[in-house]
Amino acid sequence: MELALYHEEYGYYTDPSRSRVGKNGDFATSVSVGAAYGRLLAIRIHQVWEAHGRPQIFSVLEIGPEDGSLALDILKAARQRDSEFHQSLHYTACEPGARKREALAKSFAATGEPNLRVIAAPSEAKAEYGIVLGNEVLDALPVHLVRWSGSSWEEMYVGLKNDKLVWTISSCSEGPLSHHLSKLPVDLPAGYTTEVSLNLFPLIKELADTFEDSLLLLVDYGFERSEYYHPDRCEGTLQTYTRHQVGKDPLEAPGDHDLSTHLDLTSVGEAAHAAGLTSLGSARQESYLVHLASGLLQNLSSPEVDREFLSQFQTLTHPAFFGSRFHFLEFAKGPISSGLVFPGRF
């Protein structure tokens, strides 16, 4: 999965010329809905900046920036909201792929934003205060596929037969994978298949170490562990996406299709706790964004609330669209960030 998604030459995510997001791509995101999403996130970033005493330098680290649209939407909204706030933002996009990093740097240089840059690893963005933003990033972490035999867990590997990629089955080796599997239920039907991400804990730890006092804001789709590993979810959550069509065979066209899994939200919380972070709360996107937009929506005749914004806002928050699909999770590090109030119902 890591090769299919992130191989520097053949990986799905590494070609900067490929259309992945939006109507002409393979899937839609909240960012592709329009600028309203970045505008609402800028409100939350502004709240955190004010809680820290309006510092002259306030860092934003975005992981998985794709084409940089979210960064530009947030910075534009920040400029319109408060010039001092905009000037304080030092926005860093973290992109490990060399070709995409080069394309982003070129795109950012043409914006005229003085404090916008791109880096290869979170360790390059060390700062005192800041927000770490991960919008639909964790669902693309490589996973191990496992299957319950009826008495033990087995791992599914990729093999080769007659020049075709096929699944092979072997017992799980001792180590981090078996440790994670020990947490899962065993009253499952034989053949029950699911996935485990071992990259989650080290990534959260790396992000937690970036700023001294920070807010980690993660947006993704998933389930709590009891629901994730429900006996009825017997085929796991690993899916492919191409031209807005969902597929089930990740071996069909590696490098040509997106691969994605839902999150075990319980594991995300455990990873954050292990990294020394405190949970501020979690909420569905509809609740979180409605709370952030409450000030704007109090006066619908305001020039800030135009028809385009309202249309995008409805798509972002309506349960039939994105409102019930995505979860917002906030984790805090440091005395100031830990004192923040979570927007929306916990």
Residue, then its C-alpha position, 0 to 999 in steps of 0.5 A: m500500500e505504501l508503494a502504491l500510494y507513495h512511490e516517488e515515480y509510480g505512486y498514486y499521490t506523488d505525481p503533481s500533474r494527476s487530477r485526484v480531487g474534485k469533479n474531474g478527479d477520483f474523489a471529493t473532499s471538503v476542500s474541493v467544495g470551495a473556499a468556505y471550508g478554509r474560511l471556517l477553519a481560519i476562524r478556529i485558528h484565529q480563536v487559538w491565536e487569540a487564546h495564546g495572546r495574539p503572538q507575532i509569530f503563530s505557526v500552522l503546519e498542514i500535513g498532506p497539503e495535496d495541491g495547496s488549496l486549503a492553505l491558500d483558502i485559510l490565508k485569504a480568509a485570515r487576511q480578510r478577517d484580521s490583518e494582524f492575524h494574517q501577518s502573524l501566520h507562518y504557514t508550512a505545508c509538509e509534503p514528503g514527495a519531492r515532485k509534489r514539494e517542488a510543484l507546491a513551492k513553485s505555486f506558493a511563490a507565485t501567491g505573494e504570501p511572505n510566510l508560506r513555505v513547503i517542507a519535507a518533514p514535520s521536524e523542519a517546522k519546530a516552533e513555540y506555538g501553533i496548530v497542526l492540521g491534518n485534513e483527510v490524511l490518516d485514512a491514507l496511512p498504509v495498513h496491514l490486512v489481517r483475517w480471523s481464522g476462527s481461532s487466531w489472526e492471520e496476515m494477508y500478504v501480496g504475492l505473485k502468481n502467473d504474473k498477477l498480484v494475488w493474496t497469500i495468507s500466513s500467520c502473524s509475526e510477533g511484534p507491534l501487529s500482534h500487540h494491536l491484534s490482542k486488543l481486538p475481539v475474538d468472537l468473530p466469524a471465520g474469514y473476518t477481514t480487517e486492517v491495522s495501521l501501525n504508522l498511526f502511533p509514530l506519526i502522532k508522536e512526530l506531530a506532537d513533538t513539533f510545537e511546544d504548545s499546540l493544537l492538533l486538529l485532525v479531520d477524517y472518517g472512521f468509527e470507534r473500535s467497538e463499531y469498527y470491529h463489529p462482527d457485521r463489518c466482516e470485509g474491513t474498510l479498505q477501498t479504492y477510489t477512481r472517477h468517484q467510483v468505489g472499488k474493493d480490490p486494491l490489487e487491481a491497478p496499484g498506483d492508478h487508484d486511491l487506497s483508503t481506510h476508515l479510522d479506528l478512532t479509539s486508536v487515534g485517541e490512544a496514540a494521542h494519549a501515548a504522545g502526551l496529548t490531551s483530548l479536547g473533544s470530537a464532533r461530527q463535521e456538521s456540529y463543528l462547522v455550525h459552531l464555528a459559523s454561528g457568528l457569520l450566520q447570525n446576520l444573513s444580510s451581512p456581505e460576508v455571507d453570500r449565496e456561494f458561501l451558504s451553498q458550500f456551507q450546506t454541502l459541508t454540513h448537510p448529513a446527506f453530504f459531508g456533515s455526518r461523514f467526517h469527524f473533527l478531533e482536537f488534541a492539545k499540548g501545553p497549558i494554553s492549548s489545554g485550556l481552549v474550549f472545543p467548538g461544538r458538542f463533545 
